Amino acid sequence: MIKKVLYISYDGMTDPLGQSQVIPYLKGLSKMGYRFCLVSAEKKVKFIQKGAAIQKELSENNIEWHPVHYSNNLPGISAFLTYNRLLKKAWQLQREEAFHIVHCRSYIPSLIGLQMKRKHGVKFIFDMRGFWADERVEGGIWNLSNPLYKKAYHFFKKKEKEFLQESDAIVSLTTSGSNEIIARRDLQSISKKINVIPCCADQDLFSQDHLDAKKQQQWSAQSGIKENSYVLCYSGSMGTWYMLEEMLHFFQCLLNHRPAAIFLIITPDEPAPIYEAALKYGIDKSKLIIISAQRAEMPYLISLCNASVFLIRNTYSKKASSPTKLGEIMSMGLPVVCNSGIGDVDEIVRTMNAGIVIDVLDTEHFDVAARQLLNTAFSKTDITAAANTYFSLKKGVDSYRKIYETL
């Protein structure tokens, strides 16, 4: 019997996260015989730009897509409106399809999944993606001095416990996050249903071996990167968590040892604030190359680099975080420079000799890390093999298949 799965995501499929961390998994599972109805919240501009292409890709893989409008104009109210649209669509589809499984990506979709389990006995997967309520507080999005945000925080922490206790399966991005959950006395009994699946990388896309030589030359010319330049890169949005100034500080230390180095920043963000921040560290604008790129173009730009850096604010909630960029960068064979305390990142990087982990973010430690980076002969082959061990999309898809099979 073909199992019918309702997959609910607050993240849009026209967003980079949906394209890297939802669609590839569903395509793989669809090929294994699972039938998906996908409900996601889509931003208007991105849906206009990419909606048709995403619809085509999903239809070609037998995935039914039911996008709803994502609202973000009014804090709190917009989130409720978006949730309500997801809820109505999910219940409409449940009446039509009678799903076997409801797979909920993060907390807001899990409010719906828990209702469906309680009312219809649908098997409920809590794919938690991190400690969401704590992230909202630590990221400065919810100020607990505001009574409404304080109420929202306590509501979602209560619901978090219900999701963990009543779900049929739990997915944590990290072993660190899983251990944090199990360490709670009231949750020790759920350990058997927790599965650790990190943010995986599509190694057919992020692969040095699969690059078109002509396109690679075109990107090299377009970026202005000269042959034999030492290039440090950062990929992705800056957002709430990534520490731009600290990464520029590290690059400044790198320049002290390699004055001709270049910092390639691949981001959809506006370049002006990045240039402004660089001035604080005496970094000339000519040392920065800031480029926006589509997902399919990312491997070509990364292939022009020698190493990558990402520094993330180290807070409690980050124990449960798995940076998507780590698997993608390692799959390209590049060493990474990162800070400790973020999910399983430092353990993986140290164990697999895949880069440099910095414990203290200051000039002294940045200088030591820069010298280590330049003086260590990292093996691209070994780093790529390590990425396959930890971040293979095929292994990630198979891990989800095993969960589905047990339900």
N, C-alpha and C positions, 0 to 999 in steps of 0.2 A: 504494500500500500504506500502510495506517495504521501509523504507528510507535508501538510500545508502550514506555512510559517508566516506569521504577521511580524514584520520587522519595523519598529518605530524608532525614528531618529529625530531629535531636536536640531541636530546639525544638518545642513542642506547637502544634497548630492551635487549641487553646483558650486559648493565650497571646496577648497583643497582637501580638507579633512574627510569629507564624504567621498571624494575621488580616490583618496589613498587608503582610508581605513574602514570603508563600508563596501563600496562597489566591488573591489577585487575579491573580497571574501564571499560576497553573495554570488558573484559569477562562478567562483570555484565550487560552491555548495550547490548551485543550480545544476551544474554539470553532473553532480553526484545524485541527482534525482529529486532534490527538494524543490518545492514550488513556493515562491516568495511573492507576497504582496508587501511592497515597501511604502511606508508613509513617512514623509520627511517635510520639514519646514524650510521653505525656500525664500531667500531674499529677492525682492522684485527685480533689481538691476541685474543680478547674476543670473536669475532665471531667464530673463530676456536674452542675455548674452549666450548662455550655455544650455538652456533647458532642452532645446531641440536635439542637440548632440548627445546629451545624457539620456534623453528618452530613447533615442535610436540605439545607443549602446545597451541599455537595459532590456529593451524589447528583443534585441538580437540574442540575448541570453535568457529569454523566457522569464524575465522578472517584471511583474506588474508594478508600475510606479504610480503612486497617488500623492502628488505634491500638494501641500497647503501653503497658504501665505504666512510668512514670518513677519511679525510686527516688532518694532523696537523703538518706537517714537516716545512712548511713555513708560518709564521704569515701573515694573510691577504689573501695571495694567496691561501693557503690551505682551508680557510673558503669559499672563492669564489668557488673553485672547488667542495667542498662538497655541497654548495648551488646549484650549477649548476646541479649536479647529482640529488638532490632532485627535482629540478624544472623540469628536463626532464622526470623523472619518474612520477611526478604528472600530467603533461600534457598528457603523454601517457595514463595513467589510465583514465583521464577525457574524452579523446576521445573515449575510450572503454566503459566507464560506465555511463557517464553523471550524476555526483553525485548531490544529493540534498543539502548536507552540506559539507563544508571543515572546519575541526576542526584543528586549528594551535596552536601548543604548543610553545610559546615564539615568539621572534621577527623575526628570519630568516625564519622560515616556514610561518610567516604571510605575508612576502613579496610575497610569492606565493599565499596565500589565497586571498589577496587583488586583485591581478591580475585576479584570477578566478572569483571573484565577479564582477569586472568591465567588464570583457569580456563576461561572460556567466550567470551572475546573480545567481551564486551559493551562498547559504547562508553561511556567513563567521563568524566563532567563533574565536575571539581573546582571547586565553587562555594565558594571559600575563606572569604568573609565577614570576612577579617581575618587577622592573624598570631596565631592562637589560642593557641599554646603560650606565646608571648611575653606575650600579654595575661594569661594565668594567673599568670605570674611577676610582672609589673609591677602587677597588680591585688592582689597580696598573697594570692592563693588558693593558689599553690604557693610555699612557702618552700624555696629551694634548699639551705638548711642541713639540711633533712630528706632523707636518702638516697633515700626512696621518691619524693618529688617531683622530686628531681634526676634520678632514673632516668626518670621519666615525661616530664620536659622533653626530655631527650636522645632518648628514644624517638620523641616526636612531631616533633622537629626533623628526625630522620632520615626519618621517614615523610613529612613535608612535602616534602622533596626528591624522594622517590619519587612522591608525588602530582603534583608539578609536572612531573617528567620523563616519567611514564608515562601521564598522563591524555590524553584526546583533545581536550579543551578545558578552559580555565581561565577562571574569572570572578573578576575583582578588583573590589572596590567603588570603587576610586579609581585615578586615574592615578599619584598619588604612590606607592601601594603597588605598582602594576605596574612603575614605574621602579625601585623598590627591589629587586624580584625580578630584573629584567633586568640590573641593575648587578652582580649576582654572576657572577663569571667562569664558574662551572660551570653557569649557567642561561641564558646569553645566547642559546642556540639555540632556546629555547622562546617567544621573543617573538611569533612569528606565531600562536600558539594562545591568547594572552592576550586576553581581551575585558573592557573596563571597563563595568560596569553598576552605577550607584549605587543606593542605596535609593530607589526611586521612590515617588511619592505618587498616590493615586487622586484625580484631579482632578474626578471626578464627585461625590465625597464632600466633598473639601476645596476648596470653591468658595463664594465670597461670593454668586455668582449663583444657587446652588441651595438657598439657605436658605429655610425656611418662616418668614415674618414673625411669625406667631403664636407659633411655638415659640421664636423668637429673643427675643420679649418675655417669654415665660415663664422662659427661662433668665436673662435680665437681672434679673427680679424675684427669682428663686430665689437667685441669687448675691449679691444685695444691691448690685450695682454701679450707681451712680447715673449718669444720663445726663451726658455731658460730662466724666466722670472720666478722668484719664490712667491707663491700665492697662498695666502690664508683666506678661507672663505667662511661666511655665515649664510645659511639659507633659511628663509621663512620670515613671517611677520615678527615684529618685536613684541607687540601685545603687552600684557600685564606682567609677564613673568621673566622675560629675557632681559638681561642686564647689559644694555647697550654701552653705557659708560665704562663698565668694568671690562667689556670686550675690547673697547678702544684703548683702554689703559694697558691691557695685555699686548695689543698690537704695537703700542708705543714702545714697550719693552723689547718686543721682537725687532723693531726697527733699529734699536741700539746695537743689535748684533748682526742684523742683515738690512742695511740702509736702503737697499733696492727693493725690499719686499713690497707687495701689493696686498690690499685687503679688498677682496671681492665680496660684496654684500648682495645676495640674490633675494629681493624682497618686493612685495607689492606696496610697501609703505612709501610715503613721500620722502625724497632724499634730503630736503632742507634741514630737518631736525638732526639728521645723522651728521651732515657736514658741520652744523653748529656745535654738536657735542664733540666732534673731533678736534675743533679749535681749542677746546679746553686742555687738550693733551698735546698741543703743538703739532698736530698731524696735518700736513698740507693736503688740500683737496685732491691734488694729483695722485696721492697715495691710495685713494679710495675709488673703486669702480662699483657703482650702484646700478643694478639691473633688475627689471621685473621680467619674469619668465613663466611660461606655462609649464605644467607638470612634465610633459613629454620632452621639454627642452632642458630641464634641470640636470640630467646626467651629463649633457654636453658641457655645461658650465662647470660642474663639479670636477669633470675630468681634466680641466685646465689647472686644477689646484694641487697644492702639496699637502695641505692639512686643513682641518676645519675646527672652528671654535664655537662652543655655546656655553654660556654661563647663565644659570637659572637661580632665581631667588630661592634660598633653602629655608623652607618652612615645614611645618608638620604635614600639611596636605601633600607635599611633594614626595613623601614616601611612597605614594601610590601612583606616581607619574612615570610614563614611559615616552620620552621624546621621540616622535616619529622620525625626526631627522637622523637619529643615531643609527638606526638600521639602514637607512638609505645611504648615509655617508660611508659606513663600514662596508656596505655591499659594493661600493666603488673603490674599496681598498685604501681609503684615506685614514690616517691617524686623526684622532679627535683630541681636542683640549677641552676639558670640562671641569666642573667643580663637584665636590663630594656631597653626599647626602640627598641625591635625587634618585628616588626609586632604587633600581638595581644597577644604575649606570656605572658608578665607580667600581663596583665589584666586577662587572663584565669587562670594563676597559683595563683594569689592573690585571685580572686573571688572564686575559687574552693578549696582553701587551699590544693593545690597540690604540694607545695614545698616552696622554699625560693627564693625571687627575690633580687638581689644585685644592688643597684643604683650606687655605687662608687667602682671601682675595685682597692682596696688597702688593706694593711695588716689589718688595723683596721676593715674595713667592712667585709673582709673575715673571720676574727676571730669571729665577731658577728654572721655571717651567719653559720659558723661551729657549734657554740654552739647552735644556734636555731635548726639546722638540727638534732643534736644529742639529744636535749631535748624535741623535739616535737613528740607527738604520732600521726603520720599521719595514716589515715585510707586507707588501700589498697582498700577496697570496695568502698569508696567514690571517690578515685582517678580513679578507673576503670570506675565507673559510669560517672564521669566527662569526661573521654575520649570518652565514648559512646555518650555523649551529643554533643561534639565538633568535634570529629575525626572519627566517625563511617564510614567505607567504604561503608556500605549499604546506609547510608544517602547521602554520596557523590555521589554515582552512581545515586540515585534518583534525586539529584539536577541537574545532567547532563541530566537525562531523561526529566525533566521538561523544560530545555532549548531546547532540541531537539524537543519536542512536539510543542513548540511555533513557530518553524521555518518552 
